Amino acid sequence: MGITDTISNTLSFLKLGESRKIFYNNPINNQLRQDVEHTYIKAYEYNEQELIEHEFASVQECARLKDSRYNVWLNIEGLKRDEIKFIAQTFGINDLVEEDISSIGHNAKMDTFENYIYCLVYMLSYNNNRFFIEQEQISIICGRKFVITFQEEHGKDAFGKLRLRLQNKDSKVRLNSIDFLFYELLDAIVDDYFYLMDKLSMRIETVEDEILNNLNKRSFAKIIFYRREMMILRRNIYPFRDIITVLMRNEDSFFNKRTLRYLKDVSDHINQAREMVENYRESISNIQDLYLNQENNKLSRSMKVTAIVTCLLAPATVIGGIFGMNFKYIPFLNNPYAFYIAIAFMLLIPVYMIYVFKKNGWF
């Protein structure tokens, strides 16, 4: 019954995240995403002196941004396949990149082309209502004078602080070339990883305290759940580190030296995030071991009590069995005090056994 309860509690807890993909998809089975009802298109044209903001009703209005004399950041939230195709054709984006943006289930990756760089990464956020990690695929295309970002959903955005910095004409993003904006986008996504891990660390500590103070079957379900959360973090952070490493090689001189120094900072953050994930995974493994040890101790205590009770009742059982035999001649059979003598032995022998057990430190 205990095992059944544990499995039932585990399944009910894990049901919170049953719609999320934990493992990578088969690369030959990548699915095209479903079109959303409405897309939100926002663009920024900027240089050191000016910032022009646009909100477009359709992607066709974005076409004029291709020949802008400013640096351009085009952000599209909510994706439709025909609109992705239009943007790709307008800005000269490869068909393979268009296909990657239009489908789901890819690994984080980076591809370098002659006039632009394409990155596919995942933005992670923490659902405070249901207490699990949500992931959103982000596609970033960085050209010589433009950056295009494709976000799956409207409203989940790691780039709010970056938009505020764009308002300030003295900000570094306004004073540098477009590759610096590309760095800022990656840095914003990585910063959110740390916020997420802080949330998870508090949850993991809560589980540990629960196991130490109030062990129950649901604790094991939480351990399994947070092991899955660590898998999601790991599958997103590890490829991100490889992306930054490739970018820093700068084989095509796409980034200037100043931006490369900032990318080094992102690389340091990713390495730190990787170490934190490994530490959390080890902590969860230790917590699982702690849970199993607590369960074993609990079982050992139960078995110990059972064994002691059995031992204490054994003399009474033996005495009762002896004098319950159906023989004609039994000692003390006609003694008027035989019953009381037998009861006395049944009580005194267990008391003596308790004294011996205590003296030998058996309980």
Protein Blocks (a to p, Z undefined) as FASTA:
>chain_A
ZZmmmmmmmmmmmmmmmmpcfbdcdfklcccddddfbdcdddddddfkbccddddfbfkl
mmmmmmpcbdcddddehiafklmmmmmmmnopafklmmmmmpghiacdddddfkbccddd
ddddddfknopacdddddddddfkbccdddfbghiacklmmmmmmmpmkbmklmmcfklm
mmmmmmmmmmmmmmmmmmmmmmmmmmmmmmmmmgcfklmmmmmmmmmmmmmmmmmmmmmm
mmmmmmmnomnomacfklmmmmmmmmmmmmmmmmmmmmmmmmmmmmmmmmmmmmmmmmmm
mmmmmmmmmmmmmmmmmmmmmmmpccfbdghklgmklmmmmmmmmmmmmmmmmmmmmmno
pZZ
